[in-house]
Amino acid sequence: MAGKKKKSAKRQAVNKKGKKKNQHTALVDPPESTAENEFADGLPSHVAIQAQSQLLNHAHLSPIQRQEVARHIGEAGGNHHLAKVIGEMQTAAGTELIQKNGETMVDRGGGTHEVVAGDSLWRIAEQTYGHGRYWRDIYRANPGKAARGGDLILVGVILTLPVLQVPGEAPPEPEPGGGATEPAVEPIGITTEFGSFDVYPDEFVGPLPLSVRSAESWPIRQSEYDALMDRLTEVSNNTFNLIVTGTDDFKTGVMLDLGWLMTSGVGQMLVQEIQDSPHTVTIQMGGGGNATSYNPDADSYERPVSPPEAGPGANVTITYNPNTLFIKDGTLDWHHRPPAIGLAHEMVHAWTGVYGTRALGTDAAGVNRRELQATGLGEFATARITENQFRAAFGLPLRPVY
């Protein structure tokens, strides 16, 4: 990438000065939503004024909205009343007030957005409506499509973008022929024992370039890079639930595969949740096909009750052949994938095993449900951690059948 700086170090921090909180994990209600609990009525006047000032500073209001809110300071009702007024500024009532005061309102949104690597609800809202604060409208319009209160969305999910009236000028017409906007910030290249990375600051807006296993370096955001280095250093030092055994060359290759997989959100989730489990996952070298075994096997399955309940979970061993470049007969595009995708498939099996959630039985066509579970097919097509989630994150063809 032109103009990219290169550094070589096991671990470096970039753009620490003035670094913003990672929008991937900061999608929570801003302070105005808890204003009534935080600022009480009946305070001494100087304290009340300070509380009112904090309310205004935390609220995402336009200049005209702030003028209107300022008129309410000192009215009956104190800060509870002020918090209510601020809340109304961000609803339909607030929209009417803006229009009454002459601020231009435009319709934005409509249509859909397919989640790509690097997306967050905040960034999608910024791109669609001009400000990230509208992420909650997207969240409410897509029930069941975002987890953890909106801070987790999966690659490939189709989000509905509601039409909202927002202040501002109409968006400019796109230039003929389109074309991507050049990023305002260049990444910093860092080479480590776990791979080479193009590290973008957390405030970089927009999806990152696709991460390709065979590329010289892989894109990742700063906070995600920091977490990746923490996790893989623990794996390398055998202080993690994920254990790699075998020759030095094999262990080095597996660590590089893990480094690449963890440039995706689904990879970060998978590795962290294995660490959070009560059991271990060991990766050993194999010369044939990839396989996963469980000890004890029976404890790795869900319990056959309705609805299913998790079993105790088991320790897991993955046998991994890093030289397998395709599956089946290799005649279709989706048969070909980096060996690391095969490792990811086995790690999904392992993840279900350590938590005692391996699926029982077969589907109506006689296909093993635990393979559908690991691949992300049938009833598991929308599961958050699957082989197909990894394929989507890296721009690879999805696997249509097991």
C-alpha positions in Angstrom: 0.0 0.0 0.0 1.5 3.3 -1.1 2.9 5.5 1.6 2.6 2.8 4.3 5.1 2.9 7.0 6.8 -0.3 8.1 8.0 -1.2 11.5 9.3 -4.5 12.9 8.6 -5.4 16.4 6.9 -8.1 18.4 4.4 -5.7 19.7 3.9 -2.0 19.2 1.2 0.5 19.9 0.1 3.1 17.4 -1.9 6.3 17.6 -2.3 6.0 21.4 -2.4 9.8 21.7 -5.9 10.9 21.3 -7.1 7.4 20.6 -10.9 7.0 20.6 -12.7 4.1 22.2 -13.2 1.2 19.8 -16.6 1.7 18.1 -17.0 -2.1 17.9 -17.4 -2.3 21.6 -18.7 1.2 22.5 -22.2 0.9 21.1 -24.0 1.6 24.4 -26.5 4.2 25.3 -24.8 7.6 25.7 -24.9 9.4 29.0 -28.2 11.3 28.3 -30.1 8.0 28.6 -29.3 7.8 32.3 -29.5 11.5 33.0 -32.5 11.2 35.3 -30.7 8.7 37.5 -27.4 10.6 37.5 -28.6 14.2 38.2 -31.1 14.7 41.1 -33.4 17.6 41.7 -33.1 19.8 44.8 -29.4 20.3 44.4 -27.6 23.5 45.5 -27.7 26.1 42.7 -24.0 25.8 41.7 -24.3 22.0 41.6 -27.5 22.1 39.6 -25.9 24.4 37.0 -23.0 22.0 36.7 -25.4 19.0 36.3 -27.3 20.9 33.6 -24.1 21.7 31.8 -23.1 18.0 31.9 -26.5 17.1 30.5 -26.1 19.5 27.6 -22.5 18.5 26.9 -23.4 14.8 26.8 -26.5 15.2 24.6 -26.0 15.0 20.8 -27.9 18.2 19.9 -27.8 20.6 17.0 -27.1 24.3 17.8 -30.8 25.1 17.4 -31.8 22.2 19.7 -29.3 23.5 22.3 -30.9 26.9 22.1 -34.3 25.4 22.7 -33.0 23.3 25.6 -31.4 26.3 27.2 -34.8 28.0 27.4 -35.9 25.3 29.8 -33.0 25.7 32.2 -34.5 27.2 35.4 -38.1 26.1 34.6 -40.0 24.0 37.1 -39.0 20.4 37.2 -35.3 20.9 37.5 -32.9 18.4 35.9 -35.5 15.7 35.5 -37.5 18.2 33.3 -34.3 19.1 31.4 -33.4 15.5 30.8 -36.9 14.9 29.4 -36.5 17.9 27.1 -33.2 16.6 25.9 -34.7 13.2 25.2 -37.5 14.8 23.1 -34.9 16.6 21.0 -33.9 13.1 19.7 -37.4 11.9 18.8 -40.1 13.0 16.4 -40.9 15.8 18.7 -37.4 17.0 18.4 -37.6 16.8 14.6 -40.7 19.0 14.6 -38.9 21.5 16.8 -36.0 21.6 14.4 -38.3 22.2 11.5 -40.2 24.9 13.4 -36.9 26.7 13.9 -35.9 26.5 10.2 -33.1 23.9 10.3 -33.1 21.8 7.1 -34.3 18.2 7.4 -33.6 15.6 4.8 -34.6 12.0 4.4 -31.8 9.5 4.6 -31.7 5.7 4.7 -33.9 3.2 3.1 -32.8 0.0 1.4 -30.4 -2.5 3.0 -26.8 -2.9 3.9 -24.8 -6.2 3.8 -22.4 -6.3 6.7 -18.8 -6.6 5.7 -15.6 -7.0 7.7 -14.9 -3.9 9.8 -18.5 -2.7 10.0 -20.2 -1.6 13.2 -23.7 -0.2 13.7 -22.0 3.1 14.6 -20.1 3.3 11.3 -23.0 2.2 9.2 -25.1 5.0 10.9 -22.3 7.5 10.2 -22.2 6.5 6.5 -26.0 6.5 6.1 -27.3 9.3 8.2 -24.2 11.5 8.8 -23.8 10.7 12.5 -23.2 7.5 14.5 -25.8 8.3 17.1 -28.5 6.9 14.8 -27.1 3.4 15.3 -30.0 2.6 17.7 -32.5 3.2 14.9 -30.8 0.6 12.8 -30.6 -1.8 15.8 -34.4 -1.4 16.5 -35.2 -1.9 12.8 -33.3 -5.3 12.8 -34.5 -7.4 15.7 -32.4 -10.5 16.2 -29.7 -9.4 13.8 -27.3 -7.8 16.3 -26.1 -9.2 19.6 -24.8 -7.8 22.9 -27.1 -4.8 22.7 -26.0 -3.9 19.3 -22.2 -4.1 19.6 -21.9 -7.3 17.6 -23.0 -7.8 14.0 -21.8 -10.6 11.8 -20.4 -10.5 8.3 -23.0 -11.3 5.6 -26.0 -10.2 7.6 -28.4 -8.0 5.7 -29.6 -5.0 7.7 -32.6 -2.9 6.9 -31.8 0.8 6.9 -34.9 2.8 8.1 -35.7 6.1 6.5 -35.0 8.8 9.0 -35.4 12.6 8.9 -32.0 14.0 10.0 -30.7 17.6 10.0 -28.4 18.6 7.2 -28.1 19.2 3.5 -29.1 16.5 1.0 -26.2 14.2 0.3 -24.2 15.1 -2.8 -24.7 13.2 -6.0 -22.1 10.4 -6.4 -19.4 11.1 -8.9 -19.8 9.4 -12.3 -18.4 5.9 -12.2 -18.4 5.8 -8.4 -15.1 4.8 -6.9 -14.0 4.2 -3.4 -12.9 7.2 -1.2 -9.3 7.0 -0.2 -8.8 6.5 3.5 -7.8 9.6 5.4 -5.4 7.6 7.5 -2.8 5.2 6.3 -2.2 2.1 8.4 1.1 1.4 10.1 2.8 -1.9 9.1 3.9 -4.1 12.0 5.7 -7.5 11.6 5.5 -10.0 14.4 6.1 -13.7 15.0 2.3 -14.1 14.4 2.3 -12.4 11.0 2.5 -9.0 9.4 -0.3 -6.5 10.0 -1.6 -3.3 8.6 -2.8 -1.6 11.8 -5.5 1.0 11.4 -6.5 3.5 14.1 -9.8 2.7 15.8 -11.3 5.9 14.5 -10.8 4.8 10.9 -14.3 5.0 9.3 -15.4 2.4 6.8 -14.7 -1.3 6.2 -11.1 -2.4 6.1 -9.7 -4.1 3.0 -10.3 -7.8 2.8 -7.7 -9.9 4.7 -6.1 -12.5 2.4 -4.1 -15.3 3.9 -1.5 -15.3 1.2 -1.0 -11.5 1.3 2.2 -10.0 2.8 0.2 -8.3 5.5 -3.3 -8.4 7.0 -5.5 -5.3 7.9 -6.8 -4.9 11.5 -7.8 -2.1 13.8 -5.6 -1.0 16.7 -7.6 -2.3 19.6 -8.2 -5.6 17.8 -4.5 -5.9 17.1 -3.8 -5.3 20.8 -6.2 -8.1 21.8 -4.8 -10.4 19.1 -1.3 -10.0 20.4 -2.4 -10.6 24.0 -4.2 -13.8 23.1 -1.5 -15.2 20.8 1.3 -14.4 23.2 -0.6 -16.4 25.8 -1.1 -19.3 23.4 2.6 -19.2 22.5 3.6 -19.3 26.2 1.2 -22.2 26.9 -0.9 -20.1 29.3 -4.1 -20.3 27.2 -6.8 -23.0 26.9 -5.7 -23.3 23.2 -2.5 -25.4 23.1 -0.4 -26.1 20.0 1.9 -29.1 19.9 4.3 -30.6 17.4 7.4 -29.4 15.5 8.6 -25.8 15.6 7.7 -25.4 11.9 4.2 -26.7 12.6 3.7 -24.5 15.6 4.9 -21.5 13.7 2.5 -22.2 10.9 -0.5 -22.7 13.2 0.3 -19.4 15.0 0.3 -17.6 11.6 -3.0 -19.2 10.7 -4.5 -18.1 14.1 -3.1 -14.6 13.5 -4.9 -14.4 10.2 -8.1 -15.9 11.5 -8.2 -13.4 14.3 -8.1 -10.4 12.0 -11.8 -11.1 11.6 -14.4 -10.5 14.3 -15.6 -14.1 14.2 -12.0 -15.3 14.7 -11.6 -13.0 17.7 -14.9 -14.3 19.3 -14.0 -17.9 18.7 -10.5 -17.8 20.3 -11.7 -15.7 23.2 -14.7 -18.0 23.9 -12.4 -21.1 23.8 -10.2 -19.3 26.4 -13.3 -18.5 28.6 -14.4 -22.2 28.6 -13.6 -24.7 31.4 -11.8 -27.0 29.0 -8.7 -27.1 26.7 -8.3 -27.4 23.0 -5.1 -29.0 21.7 -4.0 -28.6 18.0 -1.7 -31.4 16.8 -0.2 -32.1 13.4 -1.8 -34.6 11.0 -1.0 -36.0 7.6 -4.4 -36.9 6.3 -7.7 -35.2 6.7 -8.6 -32.8 9.5 -10.4 -34.3 12.5 -11.5 -33.5 16.0 -11.9 -35.8 19.0 -13.4 -35.2 22.4 -12.5 -36.5 25.9 -15.0 -37.6 27.2 -16.9 -37.7 23.9 -20.4 -38.0 25.6 -19.9 -34.8 27.5 -19.3 -32.8 24.4 -22.9 -33.2 23.1 -26.1 -31.3 24.0 -28.6 -33.1 26.2 -31.5 -34.8 24.3 -34.3 -32.8 26.1 -36.6 -30.2 24.8 -35.4 -27.5 24.5 -31.8 -28.9 24.3 -29.5 -28.3 27.3 -25.7 -28.1 27.2 -23.7 -31.0 28.5 -20.7 -30.7 30.8 -18.3 -30.1 27.9 -15.1 -31.9 27.2 -11.4 -31.4 26.4 -10.8 -31.4 22.6 -8.0 -32.4 20.3 -7.8 -31.1 16.7 -5.7 -33.0 14.2 -4.8 -30.4 11.5 -3.1 -30.9 8.1 -1.8 -27.5 7.0 -1.2 -28.7 3.5 -4.8 -29.4 2.6 -5.6 -26.7 -0.1 -9.1 -28.0 -1.1 -11.9 -30.3 0.0 -13.9 -32.9 -1.9 -12.7 -33.2 -5.5 -11.6 -29.6 -6.0 -13.8 -29.1 -9.1 -15.8 -26.2 -7.7 -14.7 -22.7 -6.6 -15.9 -23.2 -3.0 -13.8 -26.4 -2.7 -10.7 -24.3 -2.7 -9.8 -22.4 0.5 -6.7 -21.6 2.6 -5.9 -24.5 4.9 -6.6 -22.1 7.8 -10.3 -22.2 6.9 -10.1 -26.0 7.5 -8.6 -25.2 10.9 -11.4 -22.8 11.6 -14.0 -25.5 10.8 -12.4 -27.8 13.3 -12.1 -25.1 15.9 -15.9 -24.5 15.6 -16.4 -28.2 16.3 -14.0 -27.7 19.3 -15.9 -24.6 20.5 -19.2 -26.6 20.6 -17.4 -29.4 22.3 -15.9 -27.5 25.2 -19.3 -26.0 25.9 -21.2 -29.3 25.6 -23.4 -28.0 22.7 -22.5 -30.4 19.8 -25.7 -31.0 17.9 -27.2 -34.5 18.0 -28.6 -36.6 15.1 -29.2 -35.8 11.5 -31.4 -33.5 9.5 -34.3 -34.7 7.2 -31.8 -35.4 4.4 -29.6 -37.6 6.7 -26.8 -35.0 7.0 -25.0 -35.0 10.4 -26.3 -32.0 12.3 -23.0 -31.4 14.0 -21.4 -30.8 10.6 -24.2 -28.5 9.6 -23.6 -26.7 12.9 -19.8 -26.3 12.2 -20.3 -25.3 8.6 -23.3 -22.9 9.1 -26.0 -24.6 7.0 -29.7 -25.4 7.4 -31.0 -24.5 10.9 -27.5 -23.2 11.7 -27.2 -20.8 8.8 -27.4 -17.7 11.0 -25.3 -19.0 13.8 -22.6 -16.5 14.9 -19.6 -18.7 14.7 -19.3 -21.1 11.7 -17.1 -21.9 8.8 -19.3 -19.8 6.5 -19.0 -16.8 8.8 -15.2 -17.1 8.4 -15.6 -17.5 4.6 -17.8 -14.4 4.5 -15.4 -12.4 6.6 -12.5 -13.1 4.2 -14.5 -12.7 1.0 -14.4 -16.5 0.1 -17.2 -18.4 -1.6 -19.7 -19.7 1.0 -19.9 -23.5 1.4 -23.4 -24.5 0.2 -23.4 -28.1 1.3 -21.4 -30.3 3.7 
